[in-house]
Amino acid sequence: MQNKATAVWTGGLKDGKGEMNTRSAALRSAAYTFKTRFEGAEGTNPEELIAAAHAGCFSMALSKILGEAGTAPERIQTEATVTLEQQEGGFAITKVHLNTSAKVPGCDDAGFQDAAGKAKAGCPVSKLLKAEITMDAQLES
């Protein structure tokens, strides 16, 4: 299985601009600039998209593991925070923090924490990233 996305950048680093598109058209001409990436300006950037991908992947992995344990979730919400830092030799994604909460009837906190740890380790996006991945997981009542 393969998926594709494209990015086109025109101009210099600080005065240029780019746009990203996905094959599915979930992103269409999503604009990004130096300011949206490094200065907090309104708009998207590659790290935000990595955060969305990681949150989505982790939530699906957690759903699978909980379902296999006989405690199918009603709802899982995950927020991923990606940290981009300047290091020697350039910028790097140094860590990702996953903050998830879920409503899982019949699941106790120990079972939920175990499932969340397995999901973090098994999520394909987690496996891709070389960054430190931390997590807080709360089971909703």
N, C-alpha and C positions, 0 to 999 in steps of 0.2 A: 504494500500500500504506500503510495506517495502522495504528497500534497505540495502545492506550489504557491508561491507569492512572489511578487516583483516589487522592486523599489527603483525609482529613478531619481537621481540627484543632479541638479543643475547649479552651476556657480561654485564659488569658493566655500570654504567651511563655514565662515561666520556670516557671509552675506548671501549664501545660496539657499536653496529650498529643495525639498524632496516630496515625493508622494509614494505611498505604498498601496498595493492592490493584491487581493487574494483571488484565487481561482473561483471560489464560491461567491465572490462579490460581497462577502461580509464586510470587507474593507474595499471601498471604491474611492480612489484618489484621496486617501487619507494623508493630509498634509503634515509635514514635520520640518522643523528648522533647527538651527543651532540653539535658538532661544527656547524652543519647546523641549529640547533635550537637556540642556545644561543650565538654563536660567529660570525654569519654572513657568514659562509663558504658556498661555492657553493653547492646547493642541496635544497631539499624541507624540510618542517617541518609541523607539524599539524596546526600551526597558518596560514601558507600560504594557506593551503587547506581550512581552515575555511573562509579566506578572499575570495577565489575563489567562494566558495559556497554562501557566502553572496552577493557578486557582482552579481552572476548569478540569485539568487532568487529575489533580489531587482529589477533588470532589467526586469524580467518577470512580477513581481507584478505591476511595473510602466506601462508596456505595456498594461496589462489588464485594469488598471484604466483609462488610457488615451483612450483606445479603447471604453470602456463603455461610456465615455464622448463624443464620436463621433470624437475624434482627434487621430486616429491611428498613432503611431510613424513610421517614416521611419528608424530611428536608435537610439539606446540607448547605451551609453558606461558608464560603472560604474567601478570605481576603489575602492576597499575596503582596508583600512589600519587597520590592527589588531595590537593593542598594548598589549604586554605581559610584565608584571612588577612583580618584586619580592615584596611580601607583607609579613606581619607577617603570618607565617604558610605555606609559599611557594609562588609559582608563580600563577598569575591569569591574564586572559584576562580582562583588565580594561576598554578598549574602542575600538570602531570601528568607523572609519570615512569613510563615503561614499562620493565619489566625482563623480557626474554623469553629463553627458551632453547628450542632445538628440535633434534630428531634428524632429519636430512635426508640420507638416503643419496645419495651422488653429488654433493653440493653442497660447494663450497669456501667458505672464510670470506669471500672477496671477493664472491662471488655471493650469499651469505647476507646480508651487510651491505647490499648493493644492494637486495635484495628487501625487507629490513626497512625501509629508508628509504622505498621506494615504498609499502609498506603503511602506514607512519605518515602519509604525505602523503595517501594515498587512502582511508583508513578514514573512513566517514561520521561516526563520533563524533569523530574528530580534527578533521574539517572543522567540526563544530558548535561545538567549544570555542574560546574566544578566548584561552585560557591558553597559556603557554609549554609545549611538549611536548618532553621530553627522553627519551632512550632508551639503554639498554644492551642489546645483543643478543649472545648467546653461542651458538655452534654446538656441539652436543654431539658427541662422537665415538662 
